[in-house]
Amino acid sequence: MINEINEKSTKEQVLEAVKNHGDALAGASKELKNDRDVVLEAVKKNGFALCYSSLELRGDREVVLEAVKQLGRALEFASEELCEDREVVIKAVKNRGWALEFASEELCEDREVVLEAVKQDGSALYHASEFSEDREVVLEALKQNVFAFEYISSSLKSEIVQHWITHMEKK
């Protein structure tokens, strides 16, 4: 059915298709890519379908919340305004920490947002360098992904390595 969707497909045909494969929205008409019901169904199935929707619907809070709930990375396709919306961004980073990359600069400097991001994906610390010396944020990042070590401050790296060496010498 997904390959059968084209500019001439009816709303009913597209709705049926996106309920099974959200990315079926790609073949729909411009009009249906701007139809809130169709796009909501598509992003519920596949958050990435947000990229096929109209610019107007990329700024619709409910549509974007559904998209990032399904796929945090869908934040990339949200309007600038919604990338500045704390609730939307937190929902996105809880699903995919690396979605922090698409959040506003202000939210990349919000400690709670960053903590949620690194709890899901420690390497999200890359997008929040001002927290590279924040012990709690760094420890959460390292718990989730040891490779986040690359993104922490040199002073904390030294402290962690020294602690590890001391711990190993006691064994």
C-alpha positions in Angstrom: 0.0 0.0 0.0 2.9 2.4 0.8 4.1 2.4 -2.8 0.5 3.0 -4.0 0.2 6.4 -2.3 0.6 9.3 -4.7 -0.7 12.8 -5.4 -4.1 11.5 -6.5 -4.7 9.3 -3.4 -7.7 10.1 -1.4 -7.6 11.1 2.3 -9.1 7.7 3.2 -6.4 5.9 1.3 -3.6 7.9 2.8 -5.0 7.6 6.3 -5.1 3.8 5.9 -1.5 3.7 4.5 0.0 6.0 7.3 -1.6 3.9 10.0 0.6 1.0 8.8 3.6 3.0 7.6 4.0 6.6 8.7 6.4 7.4 5.9 3.6 6.7 3.4 3.0 10.4 3.9 5.9 11.1 1.6 3.8 10.2 -1.5 0.7 12.1 -0.5 -0.5 15.4 -2.0 0.6 18.7 -0.7 -3.0 19.2 0.6 -2.9 15.9 2.6 0.6 16.7 4.0 -1.1 19.8 5.5 -4.1 17.7 6.8 -3.7 17.6 10.6 -5.6 14.2 10.9 -3.4 12.6 8.3 -0.2 13.9 9.7 -1.1 13.0 13.3 -1.7 9.4 12.3 1.6 9.3 10.3 3.8 10.7 13.1 2.2 8.4 15.7 3.4 5.5 13.6 6.7 7.0 12.5 7.9 10.3 14.0 10.2 10.8 11.0 7.1 11.4 8.9 7.1 14.9 10.4 9.7 15.8 7.7 7.1 15.2 5.0 4.4 17.4 6.6 3.7 21.0 5.8 5.7 23.7 7.5 2.5 24.8 9.2 2.1 21.4 10.9 5.7 21.3 11.9 4.7 24.2 14.1 1.7 22.4 15.5 2.5 21.5 19.1 0.3 18.4 19.4 1.7 17.0 16.1 5.3 17.6 17.1 4.7 16.2 20.6 3.4 13.0 19.0 6.3 12.9 16.6 9.0 13.3 19.2 7.3 10.8 21.5 7.6 8.2 18.8 11.1 9.4 17.6 13.0 12.0 19.5 15.1 12.9 16.5 11.9 14.2 14.8 12.7 17.5 16.7 15.0 18.2 13.8 11.9 18.9 11.6 9.9 20.9 14.2 9.5 24.7 13.9 12.1 26.9 15.6 9.5 27.9 18.1 8.9 24.3 19.2 12.6 23.7 19.4 12.5 26.4 22.1 9.5 24.7 23.9 10.9 23.1 27.0 8.2 20.4 27.2 8.6 19.4 23.6 12.4 19.2 23.9 12.3 17.2 27.2 9.9 14.7 25.5 12.3 14.5 22.6 15.5 14.0 24.6 13.8 11.4 26.9 13.2 9.4 23.7 16.5 10.1 22.1 19.1 12.1 24.1 21.0 13.1 21.0 17.9 15.2 19.9 19.4 17.8 22.1 21.3 18.8 19.0 18.1 20.3 17.6 17.0 22.2 20.7 17.4 25.9 21.1 20.7 27.2 22.5 18.8 28.3 25.6 17.5 24.8 26.3 21.0 23.3 25.6 22.0 25.4 28.6 19.1 24.2 30.8 20.4 21.8 33.4 17.2 19.7 33.7 17.0 19.3 29.9 20.6 18.3 29.7 20.3 15.8 32.5 17.3 14.1 30.8 19.3 14.0 27.5 22.4 12.4 29.0 20.4 9.9 31.0 19.1 8.6 27.7 22.3 9.0 25.8 25.5 10.0 27.6 27.1 11.3 24.4 24.4 14.0 24.2 26.9 15.8 26.5 28.6 16.8 23.3 25.8 19.3 22.7 26.0 20.8 26.2 29.6 21.6 26.7 29.0 24.1 29.5 28.0 21.1 31.7 31.3 19.3 31.1 32.4 20.2 34.6 29.1 19.6 36.3 29.8 16.4 38.4 26.2 15.2 38.4 25.6 15.7 34.7 29.0 14.1 33.9 28.3 11.1 36.1 24.9 10.5 34.6 26.4 10.7 31.1 29.2 8.3 32.0 26.7 5.8 33.6 24.8 5.7 30.3 27.8 5.8 27.9 31.4 5.5 28.9 32.4 7.2 25.6 30.9 10.5 27.0 34.3 10.7 28.8 35.5 12.4 25.6 33.2 15.4 26.3 34.0 16.1 29.9 36.4 18.8 31.1 40.1 17.9 31.5 40.0 18.6 35.2 37.2 16.1 35.8 38.9 13.6 33.5 42.1 13.9 35.7 40.0 13.5 38.8 38.1 10.5 37.5 41.3 8.8 36.2 43.1 9.4 39.6 40.1 8.0 41.4 40.1 4.9 39.2 43.8 4.4 39.7 43.5 4.7 43.4 40.6 2.2 43.3 42.6 -0.3 41.2 45.6 -0.1 43.5 43.5 -1.1 46.5 42.5 -4.3 44.7 
